[in-house]
Amino acid sequence: MKSKRIFHLFINLVLSFILFSCAPPAIKTTTLVPARFHEATKLKEIAVLPFDGPGGRDFAAEIEGTLASVNIDDKQYFTLVDRTKIEKVLSEQALSQTGVIDEATAAKVGKLVGAKGIYTGTVTARNVRDNHYSEKRQTCIKKAIEYDNKGRAYEGRCIQYKDYFVSCTRRDSIFAFTPKLIQVETGKIIYSNNLSGTATSSACSDSSEPLASEVDLLEKAKEAAKTAFKRDVAPNYVTLEVNLMESTDDIPSKEGKQKMEKAIDFAKHNRLDRACELWGEARILSPNSASLLYNLGVCAEVRGDFDNALELYKKADKALNKPDDRITAGIVRVSEAIKKQKVLKDQLASISSTSAERKVEEPPQPKAAAPLAAPVEPQPKTQPVSPPSELAPKKSQAPVEPQPISTMKTETVVADKPPVKYLIIIKNANVRSEANVKSKIITTLKKGEKVQKLGKLNNWFNVKLPTGQTGWIFKDLVEEVE
């Protein structure tokens, strides 16, 4: 019986390997999507007042940290009133430091501290519960006596099993809260939602991994709830996995087939930049190939050109002349992205002006030292927002345009000092031909690779690659090493 189970397990593993090997290649693309509650994004200058419920005061501080951590295109999304100023006003007004405050009082406090929006709310659940149960196990109590080719006896396969049970525990945690955003000018609640997060851990008496502690599990549940809150009130990045097409059946030319196969190989090695170039070359040879049209649509989607991506997906759909789930998903995905662009643009419009009007009462921000290079000028509000991609990591998405030569300020390396080297700290880091995200990608470096610093322009480093090539890399993708 045991040998039969082992055989079935072996077959399943073989089938899984075959299916995995035959699975179409997929790439990941990261894009910026609008907040789920648009009204909540209109108030950027905010203060966080105490929350009611168990641990409400400490949780209010965590919500403040969550809002402060929202960073889009290397700019802080919200401006937060200094905590000490809030506590001073609450004390002077003889208001509670531990419970929720009504809308009228919150609006009054908001005017005194100079905020346009006030966050407060209630922690509604903070629980951990253990459920005990048993699981069945089997142990061999009798083995067959078998003989080798020399007639020597040995214990062979198991021919009799015995069932027994072990004690197990499933630990479930839940953290729930109801935040609300009060508009100071009107005293009205413009956002409120019931949010929760859960986490689970299981272990048995014979488990190799111990049961997660109540503290750790509750913290995971709380983080899940705070993540949902952040998605409600601010634009956020999402990562999607998109399958490519690798069929060459509709590519008549031999050269076109070779380019397609070579491009797929580059894509499998996280070199979509080179793959897209090859697909473009192959399309010249086979302009009506659905596979090539679709893959080029993926390329356009990854770089944020949704209109072009939609056009290419529709052409692929017509060329194939039959339904394909990948093409259908692509059309739906980019159509939705196009609809969201206007909302996203509105939600991002005031980041620069908000960042420029920091109040003196705010605590000093990290990296407050004088910059070594000229700051990036705020972009015109009419400029379209270009969502990020896996090839252009989150913090490198600021739409920086090349500046006139007369206004460029760069930092160069002093010749008599040892060269400064940088270590790549993310999985895929793009090196570009110019210091902006719209320029051509020269190559994509892996985490752990090193480059030599040559100079600096705003938030970009001019670097020398191990191959001897030079290019530009966004500052947040590397860290200095000796």
C-alpha positions, -999 to 999 in steps of 0.1 A, spaced: 0 0 0 28 23 9 47 15 -24 15 24 -43 14 58 -26 50 64 -34 44 55 -70 14 79 -72 36 106 -56 63 100 -82 38 102 -111 24 135 -97 59 150 -94 67 140 -130 35 155 -143 41 187 -124 76 189 -139 62 183 -174 35 209 -169 59 234 -155 84 228 -183 57 233 -209 41 263 -192 43 295 -214 69 320 -202 55 349 -181 67 383 -171 58 405 -142 48 441 -146 43 466 -118 18 494 -123 5 523 -103 -33 522 -97 -56 548 -81 -68 547 -45 -101 529 -40 -117 559 -23 -110 589 -45 -123 615 -21 -98 604 5 -69 614 -17 -80 650 -20 -69 659 15 -31 658 16 -24 679 47 -36 656 75 -34 649 112 -41 617 131 -60 619 163 -64 591 189 -83 559 180 -109 543 204 -108 506 213 -81 483 226 -46 497 220 -62 526 201 -37 553 211 -7 532 200 -25 521 168 -31 558 159 7 562 159 10 532 135 -17 547 112 4 579 112 34 559 102 15 541 74 3 574 59 39 589 62 53 559 43 32 565 12 58 575 -14 49 580 -51 76 589 -77 101 596 -49 77 621 -33 59 619 0 22 617 -8 8 631 25 20 660 47 15 651 84 11 675 113 38 670 139 26 647 167 38 670 195 18 699 182 -14 677 181 -8 665 217 -3 701 228 -36 712 213 -54 683 227 -40 691 261 -48 728 259 -84 720 248 -87 694 276 -96 667 251 -92 630 255 -58 615 245 -72 579 246 -106 578 228 -123 588 196 -132 624 191 -165 635 174 -165 652 140 -171 688 152 -143 685 178 -119 669 152 -126 697 128 -119 723 155 -86 705 163 -77 704 126 -81 742 122 -59 747 153 -31 725 139 -34 736 103 -46 703 88 -72 699 61 -82 664 70 -83 645 103 -80 608 107 -95 590 137 -115 558 143 -120 527 164 -101 494 168 -130 469 167 -112 436 170 -78 425 183 -81 387 190 -61 355 189 -78 322 193 -65 286 195 -84 256 182 -72 221 192 -76 191 170 -60 158 160 -44 145 129 -40 108 118 -6 94 112 7 60 101 37 40 112 50 7 99 47 -22 123 56 -51 100 80 -54 71 83 -82 46 113 -105 48 130 -104 14 162 -120 0 189 -105 -22 206 -124 -51 229 -142 -27 200 -155 -6 206 -132 23 175 -121 42 167 -84 48 137 -63 58 119 -51 27 87 -32 21 62 -25 48 32 -49 47 14 -37 78 7 -2 91 -8 11 124 -27 43 127 -21 68 155 -31 104 163 -11 135 172 -24 166 189 -24 198 168 -32 235 173 -45 260 148 -40 296 159 -61 323 143 -57 360 147 -78 389 136 -73 427 137 -101 450 126 -106 487 127 -128 514 113 -109 545 102 -127 577 93 -114 609 76 -130 642 86 -128 672 63 -118 701 85 -135 728 64 -170 711 66 -167 688 96 -181 660 74 -168 624 72 -156 619 36 -142 584 41 -149 555 64 -146 517 60 -145 485 80 -111 470 75 -97 437 89 -67 414 85 -62 378 95 -33 354 100 -31 317 108 -5 293 120 -8 255 126 15 230 142 13 195 156 33 177 183 55 161 156 59 193 135 94 206 126 82 242 128 67 256 160 34 274 163 37 311 156 35 333 188 3 353 195 23 385 192 38 377 158 5 364 144 -15 395 156 12 417 141 7 400 107 -31 405 109 -26 441 118 -2 446 88 -28 431 65 -54 455 78 -31 485 74 -22 475 38 -59 475 30 -62 510 45 -33 523 25 -50 510 -7 -82 528 2 -67 562 6 -36 565 -17 -24 553 -51 -5 520 -48 16 497 -68 4 463 -79 23 435 -96 7 414 -123 20 383 -141 14 383 -178 18 352 -199 36 355 -233 29 337 -265 57 315 -280 40 298 -309 58 302 -343 30 286 -363 18 318 -378 54 331 -386 61 320 -422 98 331 -424 126 311 -410 144 342 -398 112 354 -381 108 321 -362 145 323 -350 140 358 -338 108 348 -319 126 319 -302 156 340 -293 132 367 -279 114 341 -257 148 330 -244 157 366 -234 123 370 -218 128 339 -197 160 354 -184 143 387 -174 156 406 -205 123 419 -218 141 449 -232 160 428 -257 130 405 -263 109 434 -273 135 446 -298 136 411 -314 98 408 -316 98 442 -333 123 430 -358 103 397 -364 71 417 -369 87 434 -399 91 399 -415 57 386 -403 33 416 -398 2 395 -392 15 371 -366 -9 370 -336 19 359 -313 42 387 -323 14 413 -321 4 401 -287 39 400 -272 45 435 -286 13 445 -268 28 432 -236 59 453 -242 37 484 -247 17 476 -215 49 472 -194 62 506 -205 29 522 -197 18 529 -233 -17 515 -227 -33 530 -259 -7 513 -281 -10 481 -261 -48 480 -266 -43 485 -304 -18 457 -306 -39 433 -285 -69 440 -308 -48 433 -339 -36 401 -323 -73 391 -317 -82 397 -353 -51 379 -366 -58 348 -345 -95 348 -355 -105 327 -325 -108 334 -287 -76 333 -267 -76 338 -229 -43 357 -229 -55 382 -255 -89 387 -239 -72 393 -205 -48 418 -221 -77 438 -237 -96 439 -205 -66 448 -184 -54 477 -205 -89 490 -211 -94 492 -174 -60 509 -170 -69 535 -196 -101 543 -176 -81 546 -144 -55 570 -158 -77 601 -155 -85 593 -119 -48 585 -111 -36 617 -127 -60 637 -105 -48 618 -74 -12 626 -83 -17 662 -94 -10 679 -61 19 658 -47 46 684 -57 28 714 -43 19 695 -11 55 685 -7 67 721 -12 45 734 16 58 715 46 50 731 79 78 740 103 62 720 130 67 687 112 95 664 124 126 665 102 124 641 73 151 615 66 178 627 42 172 663 52 208 673 43 213 698 15 212 679 -19 244 675 -39 225 681 -71 197 703 -84 163 690 -73 139 677 -99 114 704 -110 77 695 -105 62 683 -137 34 701 -154 -1 689 -144 -9 681 -180 19 656 -183 5 620 -185 14 597 -157 36 568 -169 29 537 -147 60 517 -136 70 482 -147 92 454 -136 119 468 -159 115 502 -142 113 496 -104 88 516 -82 110 544 -70 125 550 -105 92 561 -120 94 598 -115 88 613 -150 121 632 -151 127 650 -184 162 658 -196 171 694 -185 188 720 -207 226 718 -207 229 752 -190 208 741 -160 223 707 -154 243 702 -122 263 670 -119 286 656 -93 318 641 -106 342 617 -89 375 632 -77 403 616 -96 427 611 -67 402 592 -46 395 554 -49 365 548 -72 331 545 -55 313 513 -62 276 505 -59 259 472 -51 226 464 -68 200 458 -41 169 447 -60 161 417 -82 162 436 -115 177 470 -119 176 489 -152 206 508 -166 194 535 -190 211 555 -217 200 589 -201 190 601 -166 153 596 -171 128 567 -171 118 573 -208 153 566 -221 164 533 -237 173 505 -213 210 495 -219 209 464 -197 192 450 -166 215 441 -137 208 414 -111 208 418 -73 244 416 -59 261 429 -91 285 459 -87 290 490 -108 314 519 -105 302 555 -100 312 581 -125 289 610 -117 255 621 -106 226 640 -120 197 648 -97 184 613 -85 204 593 -110 240 579 -109 262 577 -140 279 543 -137 304 521 -154 293 485 -159 315 454 -156 314 452 -194 329 487 -197 297 503 -209 284 534 -191 248 543 -183 225 558 -157 208 541 -128 183 554 -103 198 561 -68 174 540 -48 183 508 -67 219 507 -53 238 512 -21 275 522 -17 300 495 -9 337 494 -3 
